[in-house]
């Protein structure tokens, strides 16, 4: 029996080399991180009664400034924050500033603006209405009551949100597995905290936060274990080295490659709520403050799919025949479970959670097409779904009964007769989730399914057919909500739609208008997404 020679492990140069950093390329990241740090200082030094206004203004201005700087960063695309090994010509760069990264960063920033505006809703109070005035106190305790009477407010949610956005922007930009893990934790830790700060139904919120944290810790452990296996296989954590090692590596080393690739994907698929890593999604979506749920559903999914695209198309592309079948199975399960279980839901937030799971499966269909046009279709889908989701959850936060959010479906009966504008906007967003023509959802699904059929072969065709069937199932779910709102009689103790502030109204209007615009005139964004679909290596 002949022995297989081990792979030669590349080594770093013995002499110190200064890292090359293109600060203009990473300017959006620096602006968001700097804004988050300033927000922490505001919490320490600003007067209590002024913190809310300062934090909201600071966050929105910082996000808009970072979004504007994307234009400048686009002129400095390439690998940065690292060095080139002169002896082996290896590219040891931590960040890749390219079309997909910049597109995802801009998307996350713009959706983050709407997310912050919905979190800022006060409904006439002194602080954000969705958040408890004292996050460290026991729900319903005298301490919490005293904090509310003293005018306490949880304005630290805004710097936490900025740190989460920084991690989300970093996630699809990283060019190595260690940097991707750091970004994963930076975006996750603030979300664990934000999920447990709901003003109402506090125990449910804290339960959601704990579940999210524990399951998130498990997924991070899977990611790290997979990273260790892939490092053992390639001798490097950089995507370029990993891709070359897979292309040249002996089959005997597949004992490290396949488990390593699968475990890393587990850590990423957890963040998008793919089956069977979805158990946290309905509970966290239901228990978290509704504005946080909308922000998390839109921005986290965009960031995680950006990271999945980079890993699949840059790091593990040369070995995709080895791990594709596992992801195909995950995509099939995600579409079927998300669509079928959404039929049985009686809570609006849980219904949207299972809808989010189904959409994760649809997007995975586009990822598995392995084509540049498929990348553009996935990027378009993330934009369309994200803005619709933030607007939908913002509307859910407005429907109240006895001061609390009315999330049970029976409470929405007759809402369209009493509040036709709000119910009409929500119905339109439901149609978009269902993929009805003249909405962004139709263009999104058509893009990923056509890419799967065009370049995915027989497997892609099967995925597309299953996706169409599952979309038909979800049409029933969304149509049921519309029928309930417009064709059912309101109960005697009917719910009310509270009057939102300008910030929430703006978020709902922008999200709805973008959903309509991308359904009627999608060509501009489709062209932009197609031009931004090329990865740098």
Secondary structure, DSSP 4 states (H G I P E B T S, - for coil): -PPPPPPPPP---SS--PPB--TTTTHHHHHHHHHHHHHHHHHHHS-HHHHHHHHHHHHHHHHHHHHHHHHHHGGG-EEEEEEE-TTT--EEEEEEESHHHHHHHHHHHHHHHHHHHHHT--TTSSS-TTB-S-TTSPTT-HHHHHHHHTT---THHHHHHHHHHHHHHHHTTB-BHHHHHHHHHHHHHHHHHHTT-BSSSHHHHHHHHHHHHHHHHHHHHHHHHHHHHHHHHHS--BHHHHHHHHHH--GGGHHHHHHHHHHHHHHHHHHHT-TTS-HHHHHHHHHS-HHHHHHIIIIIHHHHHHHHHHIIIIISGGGHHHHHHHHHHHHHHHHHHHHHHHTT--BHHHHHHHHHHHHHHHHHHHHTT-SHHHHHHHHHHHHHHHHHHHHHHHHHTTEEETTEE--BGGGGTTHHHH-HHHHHHHHHHHHHHHT-TTSHHHHHHHHHHHHHHHHSHHHHHHHHHHHHHHHHHHHHHHHHHHHHHHSSPPPTT--EEPPP-HHHHHHHHHHHHHHHHHHHS-HHHHHHHHHT-PPP-
